Amino acid sequence: MSLSRKRRKELKRLRSSASELWGNQQDLLEHANTVAREASRQLGYLTREEVVPRVRTGYEGYVRPGVEQAKSFVRSAGDTAERTIGNALGSVLAIGDIANDARVRRAVERVSPRAAAVVKQKQGPGVGTYLAIGAGIIAAVGVAYAVWQTFRADDELWVADDEPDTTASTTPSV
């Protein structure tokens, strides 16, 4: 295929224009990369100097008091539940010991022979035992859930003290 001289000149000019455009695009991309690296470095400085202190201050001012308050609430709730359940179980066990006492049995037999037969026939755990076990399980689950919520909040709000310095490896050497 033979081209006219005019067409060859036009193709040569077009080829040189394309090469020039390609070189300009490469220069533009290099300049854009340099600007992006500098922006990244400045963003890192801004984060360390402005954002991290504000987040830390916000955490110390708003979140940490709530976490401390929740911890104290969980401790007091656990202590209260422990005392309440302990007192209830102690009372149930004391009543069981009293009911098994020989002097109490003789006194009940004197007052009501039918009631003494009911007391003697009863064997094994009763409704009160199951209620006490259920209350203990519910209290333990409540305390475990409160503790889980407290520690879950700490994990989500954690902020690293020292961030790695990635700008040292990306800055061009002079």
C-alpha positions as CSV (number, residue, x, y, z in Angstrom):
1,M,0.0,0.0,0.0
2,S,1.6,3.2,-1.1
3,L,0.7,6.5,0.5
4,S,0.9,9.8,-1.0
5,R,3.6,12.2,0.2
6,K,0.9,14.4,1.8
7,R,-0.5,11.5,3.8
8,R,3.0,10.5,4.9
9,K,3.6,14.0,6.2
10,E,0.3,14.0,8.0
11,L,1.0,10.6,9.6
12,K,4.5,11.7,10.6
13,R,3.1,14.9,12.3
14,L,0.4,12.8,14.0
15,R,2.9,10.4,15.2
16,S,5.1,13.2,16.7
17,S,2.0,14.8,18.3
18,A,1.1,11.4,19.8
19,S,4.6,11.0,21.2
20,E,4.5,14.5,22.6
21,L,1.1,13.9,24.2
22,W,2.4,10.6,25.7
23,G,5.4,12.4,27.2
24,N,3.1,15.2,28.6
25,Q,0.9,12.5,30.1
26,Q,3.8,10.8,31.8
27,D,5.0,14.2,33.2
28,L,1.5,14.9,34.5
29,L,1.2,11.5,36.1
30,E,4.6,11.9,37.8
31,H,3.6,15.3,39.1
32,A,0.2,13.9,40.3
33,N,2.0,11.2,42.2
34,T,4.3,13.7,43.8
35,V,1.3,15.8,44.9
36,A,-0.5,12.7,46.2
37,R,2.5,11.6,48.3
38,E,2.8,15.1,49.8
39,A,-1.0,15.2,50.5
40,S,-0.7,11.8,52.2
41,R,2.2,13.0,54.3
42,Q,0.3,16.2,55.3
43,L,-2.7,14.1,56.1
44,G,-0.6,11.9,58.4
45,Y,0.7,15.1,60.2
46,L,-2.8,16.4,60.5
47,T,-4.1,13.2,61.9
48,R,-1.3,13.0,64.5
49,E,-1.5,16.6,65.5
50,E,-5.3,17.3,65.4
51,V,-7.5,14.2,65.1
52,V,-5.8,11.8,67.5
53,P,-5.6,14.4,70.4
54,R,-9.3,15.3,69.8
55,V,-10.4,11.7,69.8
56,R,-8.3,11.0,72.9
57,T,-9.8,14.0,74.7
58,G,-13.3,13.0,73.6
59,Y,-12.7,9.4,74.9
60,E,-11.3,10.7,78.2
61,G,-14.1,13.2,78.6
62,Y,-17.2,11.3,77.5
63,V,-16.5,7.6,77.0
64,R,-14.2,6.7,79.9
65,P,-16.5,8.1,82.6
66,G,-19.4,6.1,81.2
67,V,-17.2,3.0,81.1
68,E,-16.1,3.6,84.7
69,Q,-19.7,4.2,85.8
70,A,-20.8,1.0,84.0
71,K,-18.0,-1.0,85.7
72,S,-19.0,0.3,89.2
73,F,-22.7,-0.4,88.4
74,V,-21.8,-4.0,87.3
75,R,-19.7,-4.5,90.4
76,S,-22.5,-3.2,92.7
77,A,-25.1,-5.2,90.8
78,G,-23.0,-8.3,91.1
79,D,-22.4,-7.8,94.8
80,T,-26.1,-7.1,95.4
81,A,-27.1,-10.2,93.4
82,E,-24.6,-12.3,95.3
83,R,-25.9,-11.1,98.6
84,T,-29.5,-11.5,97.7
85,I,-29.1,-15.0,96.2
86,G,-26.8,-16.0,99.1
87,N,-29.4,-14.8,101.6
88,A,-32.2,-16.6,99.8
89,L,-30.3,-19.9,99.5
90,G,-29.1,-19.6,103.1
91,S,-32.7,-19.1,104.2
92,V,-33.9,-22.1,102.1
93,L,-31.2,-24.3,103.5
94,A,-31.9,-23.1,107.1
95,I,-35.6,-23.9,106.7
96,G,-34.6,-27.3,105.3
97,D,-32.4,-27.9,108.3
98,I,-35.1,-26.8,110.7
99,A,-37.7,-29.1,109.0
100,N,-35.3,-32.0,109.4
101,D,-34.7,-31.3,113.1
102,A,-36.1,-34.1,115.3
103,R,-37.5,-31.6,117.9
104,V,-39.4,-29.8,115.2
105,R,-40.8,-33.0,113.8
106,R,-42.1,-34.1,117.2
107,A,-43.6,-30.6,117.8
108,V,-45.4,-30.8,114.4
109,E,-46.6,-34.3,115.1
110,R,-48.2,-33.1,118.4
111,V,-49.9,-30.2,116.7
112,S,-51.0,-31.9,113.4
113,P,-50.3,-35.5,112.7
114,R,-51.3,-35.0,109.0
115,A,-48.7,-32.2,108.5
116,A,-46.0,-34.4,110.0
117,A,-46.8,-37.1,107.5
118,V,-46.5,-34.6,104.6
119,V,-43.1,-33.4,105.9
120,K,-41.9,-37.0,106.2
121,Q,-43.1,-38.0,102.8
122,K,-41.4,-35.1,100.9
123,Q,-38.2,-36.3,99.3
124,G,-35.9,-34.6,96.8
125,P,-35.8,-31.0,95.5
126,G,-38.9,-28.9,95.6
127,V,-40.2,-25.8,93.8
128,G,-38.1,-23.5,95.9
129,T,-34.9,-25.3,94.9
130,Y,-35.7,-24.9,91.2
131,L,-36.6,-21.2,91.7
132,A,-33.4,-20.6,93.6
133,I,-31.3,-22.3,90.8
134,G,-33.2,-20.3,88.1
135,A,-32.6,-17.0,89.9
136,G,-28.9,-17.8,90.3
137,I,-28.6,-18.6,86.6
138,I,-30.5,-15.4,85.6
139,A,-28.3,-13.3,87.8
140,A,-25.1,-14.9,86.5
141,V,-26.3,-14.4,82.9
142,G,-27.1,-10.7,83.7
143,V,-23.7,-10.1,85.2
144,A,-21.9,-11.8,82.3
145,Y,-23.9,-9.8,79.8
146,A,-23.1,-6.5,81.6
147,V,-19.4,-7.4,81.7
148,W,-19.4,-8.3,78.1
149,Q,-21.0,-5.0,77.1
150,T,-18.5,-3.1,79.2
151,F,-15.5,-4.8,77.6
152,R,-17.0,-4.7,74.1
153,A,-17.2,-0.9,74.3
154,D,-13.5,-0.7,75.2
155,D,-12.5,-2.7,72.2
156,E,-14.5,-0.5,69.7
157,L,-13.1,2.8,71.0
158,W,-9.4,1.8,71.2
159,V,-7.1,4.2,69.5
160,A,-3.4,3.4,68.8
161,D,-1.0,5.6,70.7
162,D,1.8,5.4,68.1
163,E,1.1,5.1,64.4
164,P,3.9,3.8,62.2
165,D,5.7,6.4,60.2
166,T,5.2,5.5,56.5
167,T,6.3,8.8,55.1
168,A,10.1,8.0,55.5
169,S,10.0,5.4,52.8
170,T,7.9,7.3,50.3
171,T,9.7,10.7,50.3
172,P,12.1,11.0,47.3
173,S,15.7,11.2,48.2
174,V,17.6,14.3,47.1
